[in-house]
Amino acid sequence: MTVSIPHQLTKADVRTRIRKLLDSVKSRIGDKVQNLEEDWKEDLGTFKFSLSGQPVSGTIRIFETSVQADIELPLIATLFKGKIKSLIEEEGAKILS
């Protein structure tokens, strides 16, 4: 699943806000998210975690005017792909505005 979110921030600000979002996710739903790992190399971040025992992984690329997330969902989550994508777009727009 690919999600693209526009922004008007510097790349450094985007990176900082995304890291804060990941920390927020850990604190809000930490009981469902295990083994969250992230790694950043300039404008490319990779992540992986388990959500209720199911593996999730992907990349986040920061461009000048947008952020693109490519996410590998577990098979069971594909049933909710539309809802998940909408939620990511909404939350992403909030943190990047």
C-alpha positions in Angstrom: 0.0 0.0 0.0 1.3 3.4 -0.9 0.3 6.6 0.8 1.4 10.1 -0.3 0.9 13.1 1.9 1.8 16.7 0.7 3.7 19.1 3.0 5.2 22.6 3.0 7.9 22.0 5.6 11.6 21.5 5.5 12.8 17.9 5.2 14.3 18.2 8.7 11.0 19.3 10.2 9.2 16.4 8.4 11.7 13.9 9.8 11.3 15.3 13.3 7.5 15.2 13.2 7.4 11.7 11.8 9.7 10.4 14.6 7.4 12.1 17.2 4.4 10.4 15.5 6.1 7.0 15.8 6.8 7.7 19.5 3.1 8.7 19.9 1.9 5.5 18.3 4.1 3.5 20.7 2.6 5.2 23.7 -1.1 5.2 22.5 -1.3 1.6 21.2 1.9 0.1 22.7 0.0 -2.9 24.0 -0.8 -3.9 20.3 2.5 -2.8 18.8 5.6 -4.8 19.5 9.2 -4.6 18.4 9.0 -1.3 16.6 12.2 -0.6 14.8 13.1 2.4 12.7 16.2 3.4 10.8 16.8 6.7 9.0 19.4 7.4 6.3 18.9 11.0 5.2 15.4 11.2 3.7 14.7 7.5 3.7 13.3 5.8 6.7 12.6 2.1 7.1 10.4 0.6 9.8 9.0 -2.7 11.0 6.9 -3.9 13.9 4.3 -6.4 14.9 0.7 -5.4 15.3 -1.2 -7.9 17.4 1.4 -10.5 16.4 1.2 -9.7 12.6 4.3 -8.2 10.8 4.1 -4.8 9.3 7.0 -3.1 7.5 7.8 -0.4 5.0 9.6 2.7 4.0 9.0 6.4 4.3 10.6 8.7 1.7 10.7 12.5 2.3 10.5 14.6 -0.8 10.5 18.4 -1.1 6.7 18.7 -1.2 5.5 15.3 0.0 6.1 12.2 2.0 5.5 8.8 0.5 5.0 5.7 2.7 5.1 2.2 1.2 3.7 -0.2 3.7 3.6 -4.0 3.6 0.5 -5.1 5.4 -0.2 -8.6 6.7 -2.8 -10.5 4.8 -5.6 -10.0 7.4 -5.1 -6.2 7.4 -5.7 -6.0 3.6 -9.4 -6.4 4.4 -9.2 -2.9 6.0 -6.7 -1.4 3.5 -9.0 1.5 2.6 -9.7 2.5 6.2 -6.0 2.2 7.2 -5.0 4.3 4.2 -7.5 7.0 5.1 -6.4 7.0 8.7 -2.7 7.4 7.7 -3.6 10.2 5.3 -5.6 12.1 8.0 -3.1 11.7 10.7 -0.2 12.5 8.3 -1.9 15.7 7.2 -2.3 16.7 10.8 1.3 16.3 11.7 2.6 17.8 8.5 0.5 20.9 8.5 
